[in-house]
Amino acid sequence: MDVRHVVIVGAGPAGLFAARMVRLLLPAAAVEVFERAGPDEVSGFGVTLSARTLGGIAEADPDTHRRIAAASLPLSGIEIALPSATLRYDGFEVASISRSTLLAILREQAEAVGARVRYRAAVPPGAVPAADVAVFADGAASAHRSARAAEFGTTARAGAARFVWLGTPADLGGRTSFAFVRTPHGPMAAHCYPHADAGGTVVVETDEPTWRAAGLAGAGTVGGTVGGTVGEAALARLGDVFADHLGGAGLVGARSRWGRFTVVANRSWSAGNAVLLGDAAHTAHFTVGSGTKLALEDAMALASALAAHPDRAGAFRAYEEARRGPVTRTQRLAAPSMRWWESYGRRLDLPPEEFGLHFLTRTPAMTYAALRRRCPERLAEAAVLFGGRADRHAAEAPFEHGSIRLPHRVVSEAAPRLVEVPCPEDPDWSELDPPLPKVEDGCAVLVRAEEGREWERWHETVRYAGAVRAGTGRPVAVRVPADWRDGPGLDADGDSWSARVHLALLSGRIDLVAAR
C-alpha cells in the first residue's frame, strides 16, 4: 500500500511500537503519534513479557529488543503465600520491566526512525484524522472507538472483582508472588513482581463485598468518591493487610484508581481509514500477562500488513486475520482466569497443595504434562499428600465422606445416590453465584457435559464441578468415557483423559469419576 501519512492516537506500547515498525517497513511514510497526556504522566507500574513475546520482538526489531532486554529483570518461578503455608513453583519464567522505562524506550526508538510523538495533544473523539491510516491505540476505554462503536461492533463486559495497580519500595526478590490474606472484612489478594528499577508492582484484587466492608469504596479515595484516586489512608490500610508479604515496606500509588476489569471485543477492527490496535481492539484479563504482549504483537502485525498489501482494506483484513486467532486464544485462556480471581476466597480452605494446583490450572493451558515439565517435585508432593504415593494415579486413592466409603475414586454412572446435573451451556455463569443443584444428605453429584462433547468441554465441566463441590459441600463426580484409562499414561507429554482426571482430583475440583 502506498502509505504516505499515518496518524496514531495513543502513546502507549501499542501506539509507540506501531509508529516505529511502520517507519521501519515504510520509511517514506510520515508517522505522527498524538497523546493527550504528558510524557511523565505514566499510569501503571510494571509489566511482564514472556520469552515468546521477546523473541518475536527480536526477530522484527533486534535493536528495540536489545534495549528492552537490557532494562528488564528476569523472574524465575512463582510463590503462593497462603494463610497457612507458602509454596514455590519453579519453571515459570518471564521478564519484568517498569512501564515508564518501557514507554521511554519505545518513544526514543520511534523518534529515532523519524516518527513524531506529540504529547498533550488530544484528538477529539469522533474526529477521524485526515490520513491514509488512522490508528486508534487509546486503550480499553478508547474514546475514539466508543464514538464509532456501532461501526466496530464493540462489546464491553465488566468483571465482578475490584482491583487496583499500586507500587511498592519492597524488595520482592527474583520471582512473581501471590499473597492471599484473610481480613476481618473478607479475602484480599495481591499479585506482586519486581522490576529492574527500584521496587515493584502490586495489584490488589478483592470481591465487591470485601471492598465495601473494608471502607475502600470512596472513604479511602481522594475526593471520597468510588471513582476517585486511591488516597494515603487506603494505601496505608492495604499496606497493613500485606505487611508480612512486603516486609512492612508499604504501598504507593500514582493516580491509581479502583476498577473492574472490562473485557473488550469488536466485531470488526477497522472502519474506513481507521483501525484499532491493542486494548482498543481487545482485552484479556491481566492475570495471564496479556495486555502489553498483545499490544506489541498487534503493532508488528499491522505494520507488516500495511507494507505487504497494495490497498488499505486488504491490509486491514490481513492484519485482523493474522491477529484474530492468537487474540481469541488468549481471551479464551483469560476468561476462566478472571473468573477464578473473582472467587478465590471460596477456595482458601482447600489444603495448600490443592489450592496451589487449583491456581496453576485455572486455564486450559496448564496441563499435567506442562506442570510435570515445570515443577515435577511439587506435583509429586501433591500426589503423595493426596494419595500416599507419587507414582499412583489419584483415582486409586481411597475416598471417605460422611457415610460414603470407597476403596478408590471410580464409580459407576448408575451408582445409587448419585444426582446427575448438566454443566451449564453458557460459560459466563459467575462462581460467586453459581447455579447450584439441590442435593439431599448422603448423595453425591454427577456433573456431565453434553453427549459427544465431554473432551471439548472438560475444563468448563470441572470448573462447574468445583463450584458445585464448594457450594453444596457434597462429593462431586464427573462423567468420563469407559476407556478413560487407555492412551498415554501420566509420564507421556501429550494430554489424555487419565492425566486430566489425575490433575482434577489433585487440584480439588472433583472427588470422583463416573465411567460410562
Secondary structure, DSSP 8 states (H G I E B T S, - for coil): ----EEEEE--SHHHHHHHHHHHHH-TTSEEEEEESS-TT----SEEEE-HHHHHHHHHH-HHHHHHHHHH-EEEEEEEEE-SS-EEEEEEEEEEEEEHHHHHHHHHHHHHHTT-EEEES----TT---SSSEEEE---TT-HHHHHTHHHHTEEEEE-SSEEEEEEE-S---SSEEEEEEEETTEEEEEEEEE-SSSSEEEEEEE-HHHHHHTT-SSTTBTTSSTTSBB-HHHHHHHHHHTHHHHTT---B-SS-B-B--EEEEES-SEETTEEE-GGGT----GGGS-HHHHHHHHHHHHHHHHHH-SSHHHHHHHHHHHHHHHHHHHHHHHHHHHHHHHSGGGGTTS-HHHHHHHHHTSSTT--HHHHHHH-HHHHHHHHHHHHS-TTS-GGGS-EEETTEEESSSEEETT-TTEEEEE--SSTT--TTS-------TT-EEEEE--TT-TTTTHHHHHHHHHHHHHHH-S-EEEEE-TTTT-SS-TTSSS--HHHHHHHHHHTTS-SEEEE-
